[in-house]
């Protein structure tokens, strides 16, 4: 049964449980809700929660565990020789999944029957031509081992999906029956529902934390594998970036990428922070309600523009403009792709990140501070400079930090605006690149994930994570130090 159908059935059972639970509670009280311990809606919600939550929890765990179990069983069918011929175990399993999915699509479209799919190895040439007629391609190099593994993979996946459907639906029905049987006028439904909601909230926060831990650990493990193949000293202190998958002569130095990332980000912040902060001060302290009502939404529109559009704007408009009116007349370069191009356009994109957050933070400063400053004889501008901005500084630092993190992680604007050349150069009108661009480049295409040229992407990602973490620590230090002086 398709996953969507399972979800719809479980949700329908939950709705039915809500109605039945509410009706049973009212019936047990003789129609007088004053006799009930809780509101009737709590009784219905209790039955609905016991119907939906356990079933969906098991469904989620099953969807994560089943592929791992199936892959372990299928992998045992692949010989070491086949793995060596393919290059890695992961590439073999990719072929297995591709063939299994092709067989499944062919069965759904009527090109094959289930019996023919089981005997595909004996009539592979004939079956391949029939699959091609319905647009299912199994590829050119499909070995007998891959065929056997694909058949086994498809069969285990089919059995697992059937078992999942049965278990989830039975669990939903049992939850409905159990909660319905417990429903009576003295049952403390409100306490149960509130405890269940608290448990769901704790589970959600735990999932968020575990997701972060999982991301960090995955990068750490792959980075460790990278440093087993490539010297860490050459990576952190190398000044050349020249990956070549065909030989072992790759130069994977971090410094050119790190320099390009910091260079573009600094230019972007030099554009975004003053404009965004001044716009926030004007809208919060000087603009009338009418001006603010249309000025703030217009600025926030910038945050909704896709980054690919900003990249095209940099490539078509800003880059040629800087080249024709600044770079060439000053003898600084002839390319429209440059650090300055990407930095200016990225700064425009970051303006609403700074202005909107800073505006909300400035408006959150207590009016009593303003009144006290005016009462001491300060002017409006003096109040803004000496009272409001110092009071809002922690939030403003947070807004700038958010903009900096956004700048460090940007990719499309850099690809189209700054180019892909990894170099150490002070000229802002030269093409350079950033860490994120090279992460995409190293993981794009037919990549051997056992090579240092592919694993270096995880080391670059971990580097960005450490830089962002350092920015957060620095911001906390600045805020705490300032608060001690101010308070």
Protein Blocks (a to p, Z undefined) as FASTA:
>chain_A
ZZklmmmmmmmmmmmmmmmmmmmmmmmnnopaklpmbdfklmmmmmmmmmmmmmmmmmmm
mmmmmmmmmmmmmmmmpcfklmmmnopaklmmmmmmmmmmmmmmmmmnopacfklmmmmm
mmmmmmmmmmmmnopaebjbdcfklmmmmmmmmmmmmmmmmmmmmmmmmmmmmmmmmmmm
mgcfklcfklmmmmmmmmmmmmmmmmmmmmmmmmmmmmmmmmmmmmmmpcfklmmmpcbd
cddfkbckbccdfklmmmmmmmmmmmmmmmmmmmmmmmmmmmmmmmcfklmmmmmmmmmm
mmmpcfklmmmmmmmmmmmmmmmmmmmmnonajbfbdfklmmmmmmmmmmmmmmmmmmmm
mmmpcfklmmmmmmnopafklmmmmmmmmmmmmmmmmmmmmmmmmmmmpmklmmmmnoja
dcddfblkbccddfklmmmmmmgcjddfkbfklmmmmmmmmmmmmmmmmmmmmmmmmmmm
mmmmmZZ
